[in-house]
């Protein structure tokens, strides 16, 4: 199992076996804090409590000093050891005191108890499986799937979730009997008893809004929390830098790193030949403004080189195509540093997505008669939509969902395949395998549990679904595939709690996203950066399908060896491919999801397929 995770921990390995054979730990280490003394598994003084953990505890120095004042003897300078002693002192309450990103396993020999925990926002993964009376857990599925005694049968419900969302959300997994620990949860298991993982939440995404101060007070508090979040993430005994796209989030992080005295301040940008996806001009401007040691890489993505790498590292079907540039950027960055700060979660915290504003506009149009809204949906079908990032495409997507209820409208904007299309396109044998309405209930409940305006609800839903299931999974797997630790200051839980307490109109008001964040950053960033439009981090997969990937697409999805034709009717697949290749419609995300699914089947060969 440890051998499957060398990429996550290239520097060291360690093992522990309980003297009664009840529990075993295997660990691969990426040495960042106390490289000489932070080996894992790590015990307490008498060797009765052991811990392994992936991630960083950013407030470990404060916790360490507190524990020492209370008489605890700590023999290392690493953050791992505070977990052991906090467990001795506080038991299962310890997780609420940790500020950081983590997947933690604690073995208590005296009690015969195993405790697993995951950080609040889901930055670090923790997967598990039950098989043959044994409970297995790891940072990545491949560590468990490598065991011949653990069967790997496809979970139809998880496959359905993947086709809906382009990722498989926790607690589900692509394999039967496997699962993922949800963010902000811990689970306790007792040796000698049947293992029934029952996650308990120690933290939940707060409901908006409840900030009672003035706008000026909010800006001041925002600045304090931003600086604190970044300062926490500068603790490192190895070289450190920052991803820099030239967007507002990454630019703020670089600017505050400069303000906090980071030297040398290393920044990393990846560029593409297609100007629709290239941000190097903006990144260069920010790098010059803050006098960074700037590293810029221009790549031409080669599908033949990257496809199998993606399928191998992501373990499950995963269809966010921005994993491609993330992997390229991580690979280049790792050649210079071991740790990189990233601007992830700025859009979710401060309302940066266009779809948040679209929800507010659509809600205002709900006063129109239902017949008129259905008519606008029909008219939307006449709009040109074959090319990405065009006004026609955006209008089509907006009006096509206008007649739906708010939660279904949002599902149509964040989903890949619609539930209706899947219901009529599945092969009858596959459709008979599961109750496929459950995913809709899950998403509907998330939306309806949320408070506030449609935009505030959507941001809360994203924190509970898209952010941990897609974005954080993408960054963790791509960066750790290269042995690079990626830290996200905007995911600091205190900053997140503050951001979600703000009124929605301060974050995603009409005509502009990230309003309060931009107001605060006006004295820090060049005006060009503050005024630029949002550019997605991606690659032109739709054009690849009409060019270099055309033959591969047709062979893999429609050929005689296609597994996708065992799930979806051939006629439905043929229509998707034909509409995209002709330019009549843009199915790039759907076809990418199907291609990655097909490649996953061929790479991992689950039983029964």
N, C-alpha and C positions, 0 to 999 in steps of 0.2 A: 504493500500500500504506500509506504514512504517513497519507494522508487518511482511511483507515478507522479509524485509532486516535487521532483527535484527542481523544476523550473520556478516553483514558488519559493523554494528555500535552497539556493545553490551553495550556501556557505557552510552548512553543518547538518548533522543528523543526530538524533538521540532516541533512546527507547526506555520504556519502563514496563515491567510486568508485575502485577500484584502477586505477593507470595502465595496466595491461595488460588491463583489462576482465574480470578473473577473479572479482571479488567487489564487491558494492555494499551499503552500509548506508543505511537510512533510519530516522530516530528522531523520536519525539514525546516531549516532556519535561514531566513534572510537577515543577516546581522546588521542592525541599524543603531540600536542603543546598547552600550556596553558590549562591544563585540567580543571581548575576552571573557567576560563573566556572565553573560546572559544565556548560557546553554539551557535547553529544555529537553525533556521534562524537568521541571524544577520543583523540589519538595520544600516543606517546612523544616524546622530544626530537627525533629525526631523522625522524619521520613514517613509520616502517616497521612499527609495530604500532598497530593501531586497535581500539577497544573501544566497544561499546554495551551498556548493561545496564539492566534494569528492576528496581527494588527498593531495598534499603538494605544497606550493609555497616556493622554496628553497632560493630565494633571497628576502624574505619578510622583513628581517631586514633592508636591504639597502633601499628598497622601503618605508618602514615605516618611517625611518629617513628623507628621502627626503620629504615625505608628511607632516611631522611635521614641517620641516623648512618652508614649504609654508603655514602654518597656519591651517592645518587639525588637528582636535582633535580626537585622537584614544584612546579608553578606555580599550582596551584589549592588551594582548601580543601575540595574535594568528595571523596566516597568513591570516585567512578569511577576517579580517577587511580591509586589504590593497586593496582587490578587490573592496569593496564598494567605497572607496575613490578614487581609480584610475578611476572607472567608472564615478564618479562625475566630475573628472578633465578632463579625456581624452575620455570619451564615448567608442565607439566600438574599438578604437585604443589600449585599455588597454592590450589586450591579447598578443601583441607583446613584452610587457615588462616583462611578467611572465616567470620565469625559474622554471619548475616543471612538475608535473603530475597532471592533473585536469580534472574534469567534472564540469562545473559551470552553475548555473542558476541565473539570475539577473531579479528581477521584479522592474520596474520603475512605481510607482503609478501615478505620474503626467502625464506621457506620455501614460500610459496603454500599456507598452511595455515589452515583455518577451524576454530575450536574453539568448541563450544557447551556450556554447563553450566547446571544447575538446582540450586537449593538443596536441602539435605538432606531436608527434610520435604515439599517440593513446594508451597511457598506461592505462588511465581510460576510462571505457565505458560510453556511453550515448545513451539510446534507447528511442524511441518515438512511439506513435500510434495516428492515427486520427480515430475518431469514433463518429457518432451522433452529429457532429458539435463541438465536444470537442477535445482538444489536450492534450495528456498525455505524461509524460516523466519520466524516472527513470534511476537508475544505472543498473538494471537488468530487463529482460523481465517479470519475475514472478510477479513483483510489479504491472504491468499493466494487465497481464493475469489473476490476481486474481479477477479482476472486472467483475462481471457477465454481465454488460451492454456492454462490449467490445467483439465482436465476434472474434473467433480464427480459421480462415480458412487457410489451408496450401497454401503457395505461391509456385506453381510448379517451377518457375524459380529459386527461392532460393533453393529448394530441388535439382535441377539439379546442381547448383553451389556447394552445399555440396558434392555431389557425385564426382564432378570433383576435389575439392580441400581439402576435409575433414573438411572444415569450411565454414561459409557463410560470405563473405566479405561485409563491409559497401559499400553502404548504404542499402543493402538488409537485409531482415529478414525472418524467416521461416513463419511468418504469413502475410497474405494480410493486407495492411493498416498500417503495422508496418515498422519501419526503424531504422537505426543507423546513428548518426552523424559521418561523416568521420573525421579522425585525422586532426589537424591543421585547423579546420573550426569553424565558428560560424554561428548561424541562428537567425534572428530577426522576432518576431511575434507580431502583433498588435491586442489588444483586440477589439472585435466587427467586425473584418474582417475575411473572410474565411482564415483558417490556411493553408498556402502553404509553407512548409519548403523548403527554397532555400539556401542550405549551401554556405557560402562565405569563401574562403580560406584566412587566414591571414599569412600562412606559407606553403611552399612546400619543399619537399625533394630536396636538391640541386643536380644539375647535375655534374658529375665528368668529367675530373679532371681539376683543374686550379691552383694547388699549384706551385709556381715559385721558391721556395727556394731549398737549398741543402738537402741532406739526413740527415746530422747532424742537420741542423736547424729544420727539421721535427721531429726528435727524441726529441729535446729539447722542442719544442712546444707541442708535444704529452704528455710529462711528466708533463708539467705545467697544461694542460687541465685535465689530469687524476686526478691529486692531487686536483685541484679546484672542479671537479665534485664530488669526494668522500667527500671532506670537507663540501660541501653544504648539503650532505645527512646525515651528522652526527648530525644535529640539532634535538634534541628530548628531551622531558620531561619524557619519559618512557624508560625502558630497550631496548637496541639495540644490534644486532649481525649481522652475515653474513652467508649466505649459502656458503659452501665450498665443491666443488666436487673434487678438486685436479687438475682441468684443469687450463689453463693459465689465463683465464678471472677472475674466482673467486679467484685464488691465488694472482693475482695482487691487487685486491680490498682488500683482507686481509692484504697483505704486506703494502699497503699504509695506511690502517687504523692503523696498528702498527706504521708506520712512523709519523702519525699525532697524536699519543699519546693516542689512544683509550684505556681505561682501566676501567673495565676488557674487554678484547677482546674475545668475545664469538663467536665460530664457530659451524656450524651444518652440519652434513653429514648423509646421509641415505645409508645403505648398503643392498645388496641382496645376497642370497646364490649362485646365478648363476654368475660365475666369468666374463662372457662376459658383464655383466651389473653392476658389483661392482667396485667402485672407492675408497673404503675406505682406501686402502693402500696409495694411492697418497695423499688423503686428510689428513691422519694422518701425513704424511711426512711434508706437509706444516704447519699443526698445530704445530708440534714440532719445525719447523724452526723459526716460529714467536711467539712461547710460548703462544699460545692461550688457553683459557678455552674451551676445545673441547668437543662437545657432539656428540656422534656417535650412530646411531640407526640402527639396522638390522631388517628388516621386511621380512615376507613371504606374498606377496600380496594374499589376499583371494578375489576371484572374487565375491563371494556371498555377501561379505561385502561392496565392493567398487562400484559395477556397478550401483546400484540405487542411491547412493550418487552422482556419476558423472552426471547421467542423470538429477537429481534434480537441481544441482547447475549450470549446464551449460545452462539450459533453452532451447537452440536450439540444434539440432543434432551437435555433436562435436566429432571428431574422432582422435585427437592426443592422442595416448595411453600414452605418457609421462605425461599426466595429472595425471596418477595414482601415480607415485613416487613424483610428485610435491605436490599432496594433502597429501600424507603420511609425506613428509618432513615438510610441512607447519604445519601440525597438531602437530608434535613433537616439532618443533621450538617454537610454540606459548605457550607451557608449560613453557618456560623460558623467552622469550622476546616478545615484542609487535611489534617491527620493525626489518626487516632483509634486508640487502643489498644483491643484486643478480648480477650475471655476465651476464645477458641476453643482447643480441645484439652485443657481441664481434665478432661473426662470420659474421654478416651482415656488421659491420663497417670495419673489417680488413681482410675479405676474408678467413674465417676459414672452409667453407664447401668444401668437395671434389668436389662437382658438379661445382664449379667455375673453378677449374683447368680442369675438364673434358670438360667444354665448350670451353676452349682455345685449348685443344688437338683436339676436334672434328672440330673446325673451321680450324685448320691447315690441317685436312684430307679432307676438302671440295674441295681441289684442285683435288682430285681423281675423275675419271669419275663416273657419277651417277650410271651406271650399276654396277661398282665395289662396290660402297657403298651399293647398294641394295643387292648385293651378300653377303657382310659382315653381313648385317642384317639377311639374311636367315640362315647363318652359326651360328649366335648368338642363334637361336632357338634350336640348338643342345647342348648348354652348360648346365651343371647342375645348377639348380636354385632353388631347393626346400628348401634350408636352408638360413637363413638370415646371413648377415655379412661375407659372403664368397667371395673369389676371383671370383668364377664362377658366382655368383649372380651379382657382380659389373660389370663384363665384359658383361654379358647378357644385363643388362640395358643400358650400354654404346652403344654397337653395335646395339641394337634393335632400337635406336633412330637416328642412324648415317645418314640415308638417308633422314631425315626430314629437313625442314627449321629450322634456328636457334631458332626462337621463339617457334615453335612446339616441337622442341627437348627439350627445357627447360621445357615446359609444361609437357612433358612426364616424366620428372625427378622429378618435384614437385607435380604432380597431383596424384590422386588415381586411378580413372577409366579413361580410354581414351575416348574422344568424340566419336570415332568410335565404341567402344564397347557398349557405352551407346545407341547410335543411333540404333544399331541392336538388343539391348536387352530390351529396354523399351517396356512395354505393349502398344499396339496401342492407347488405350484410354488415357493413360497418355501422350504419345508423342503428341497427338493432342491438349493438353492444353496450350502449350506455344511455343514461338520462342526461341529455345535453342541454336541458334548461337550467341546470344549476349554475353554470357560469353567469348567466344573465341575472339570476337572483342575487348572486354575490355582488355584481357590479351595481345593480339597482339599489341594493341595500347600502352600499358605500355612498352612493350619490344622495340617497334620501336621508341617511344619517347625518350628512354634512349640514352645517348651518351657514346662513348668510346668503349673499347674492349668488347667481349662477357661476360667476367667475371664482368666488371664494369657495364654493362647493367643488368646483373642478380642481382647484389647487389642492384641496384637502384629499380628494379622490386620488390625484396623482401621487401625493405623498404616500398613500397606502397601496398603490398599484404600480403605475408606470415607473416611478423613481426607483424603488428597490428591485422591481422585477426586470426592468429593461436597462435604464441608464447606469445604475450602480453595478449591476451584473456585467454590463459591457465593459466598463472601465476597469473593474477589478480583474476580470479574466484576461483582458488584453494587456494590462500593465504587468500582472504577475506572470503571464506567459513569458515575459522578457526579464523577470527578476527585478522589476521596478516597483517600488512602493509609491502609491498615489494617494496623497492626502487632500481632503476637500474642506477648506475652511468654512465654506457656506453651508456645510452640513453640521457645523457645531450645534449641538442640541439647544444651547441657550439662544443662539442666533435664530434658529428655526422657530423656537417657541415665541420669540419676540416678533419675528416677521409675520407669523400666522395670527398674532394678536392685533395686527394693524387693520384698519378698515380697508376693504377691497379697493375702493376708489383711490387710495394712496398708493396702491401697488399696480393695479391694472385698470385705470380709469379710461374713459372714452378717448380714443385717439392715441394712446401711448401706454406702453408697459413699463414697468420698473420706475415709476415716477419718483417715488421717494428716494430710491437708490441713486437715481441720476441727479436729483437735487443735492444729495449729500456729496456726490463725486464731482460736482462742478468745479471745486477748487483743487481737485487732485489730477483730473485727466484733461487731455487736450479736447477742445470743443468738437473736433472732427470725430473723435471716438464716441462722445456723448450723443452726437446727432446721427450717426450712421444707422442704417437699418439692420435688422437681424438677418444673419446668413446662417443657414443650417450647416452642420458639420457632416458632410457626406460625400458620396461619389456618384457619378451618373450611371447607375446600374441599368436604368431604363434604356439608355443608348447602347450600353454593352450588349443588351439582349437583341438589339437591332443590328449589332455589329459583330464583335469578336466572340460573344457568347451565344450567338443565334443557333449555331449547330448544336452546341452542348445543351442548350435549353430544350430544343426539339427532341434530341436523342434521349435525354434523361427523363423528361416529363411525359413524352408520348411514345417512347420506344418500347420494345417488347419486355425489357427488364424493369420497367417503371413500377415502383412501389406505390407512387401516387395514384396510379389507376386502380389500385386495390382499395383506395380510400374515397376517391372522387371519380365520378363518371367521366369516361373518356371524352364525351361530347362537350362537357363543361370545360375541361382542360383545353381542348382544341379551340373552343371559342375564346378563352382568355389569351392564348398564344396568338391566335389570328388577329384579334382586335388590337393587341399591342404592336405586333410586327407591322400591321398596316398603318399605324398611327391614328386609328380611329379613337382609341382610348389609351390611357396610361395606366397599365397594371404593374408597374415596376415593383412596388412593394409586395403585391400578391405573388408575382412570379418569383421574386427573390425568396419569399417565404417557402414556396413550393420547392424551389431548387435546393435551398438549404436543408429542407426536410428530406428530399431524395438523397442528397449527399450524406446526410446523417445516417439514413438506413444503410447505405452502402459502406460507410466507414465503420459503424459500430455493430452492425449485423445483429439486431435484437432477435431473441428466440421467437420462432413462429413466422418470421419474415424472410 
